[in-house]
Amino acid sequence: MASEMLQRDDLSVYVVAGVPKSFKKKLQKFVESESKSDGDVMLLDEEMTEWVLARVRGEKRRSHEQTPASSALWRAYRALSAARYHLQDQPIEGSVRTIRDQVEELWRDTSPLHAEPEEEELVEEAS
């Protein structure tokens, strides 16, 4: 469900502070009543929440949180996202989205932000 929602063209992101987690149920009912189609609500995980907050604050990732490869892949992802937006009513848009998704997967694989802790890697190697 989440991946389909993130690929929608009518996606909006709001930051809401000071509400309990139970607020999601009330917000879901409101979105369902106000949406013209199948609106939905998603609570971000801790890692994505930290990333969104850093972007809102205008913070950039520290040098140890990025590599030249992850920086280049992130720029490619952003460029493909822009191309997808401009091609949204054309047949090629699906191909651009597929490439963008592949680049995002590569970025996650190379980004120190998504690296597994060393302890987990050692446990997996011992198994």
N, C-alpha and C positions, 0 to 999 in steps of 0.2 A: 504494500500500500504506500509506504513512504517514498519509494523511488518513483512511482507514477505521479505522486503529488509534486515532487521536486522537478519533474519534467514538464509541468504545465506552464502555459504562457501567461496565465493570469495569477501567478504566484506573488503574494505580498508578504513581507516579513515585518513583524512588529516586535518591539522589545517591551515587555510588561514587567514592572518591578513591584515588589511589595504585596504580592498575592500568594495565597497558599496553593499547593499543587492541585487541590480540589477545584480551583478556579477553571481548570481545563474543561471540566464537564459543563460548566455554565457557558464558557466561551464556545464550546462545540455546539450547544443548542442555539446560541445566538447566530453563529456562522451558518448553521443549517437553515435557520429561518430567513436570513438575509441574502444567502447566495442564490444566484439565478440557476445554478446547476448543482453540482455535487461538491460543495465546499467542504473543507476539512481542516483540522487543527493538528499540529504536531508539536510535542514538547521535545526540544533538542537535548541530546545527551550532554554530559558535562564538558567533554572536549570541544564540541561544536559551540556550546554556549560561551566558553572562554574565548574561542576564536571570534565569534560575533561581537562580544564585548570589547575585545582588543581593537577590532575594526571600527566600532562606534567611537572608541576613545582616540582613534587615529594612531594607534600604536602599530609599529612594524615588528615583525619577528626579529629576535636577536640573532646575531650571526651564527650561534651554535644551533639554532633551530632551523637553519636553512643551509643548503649546499648549492653549489653552482648548478648542479643537475636539477634539483628540486625547484630552484628559482626559474630556470629556463622552462621546465615543464609547466609551472604555474602560469607563466606568461603565455605559453602555447594554449593552455586551457582557456585563459581569458580571451585570447584572440579567436579561438574556435567558438566560444560562447557568443561573442559579438557577431561572428559570421552567421551562426545559427539564427540569431535574432533577425538579421537582415535578410535571411533566406527563408523565413518561416512559412511562406505560402508557396514555396517552390519544391519540386520533387527532390532536389539535392539536399534539402534540410535534414532528412533522415540519415544520410551518409555522414554529414558533418556532425550530427549528434552522436553517431556511433564512434567516430574518431575522437570526439571530445571526451566521451566516456572512457575510451581506452587510455587517453592521455591522463585523465583523472586517476585511473587505476595505477598507472606508472608513477604519477606524482606521489600517491599515497605510499607506494612501495619504496620510493627514494627519499621521502621527506623524513627528517629526524623527528618531526612532530608525531608521526605515526609508528615510530620504531617501537618494537616490543622491548620491555625491560630485559636486561641480560640474564637475570635469574630464570625467566620463563624459557629463554633460548637454551640455557644449559640443561634444564629439565627435559626439554624436548629432545636434545641431542643424546641424553643418557637413556632415553626410552628405547 
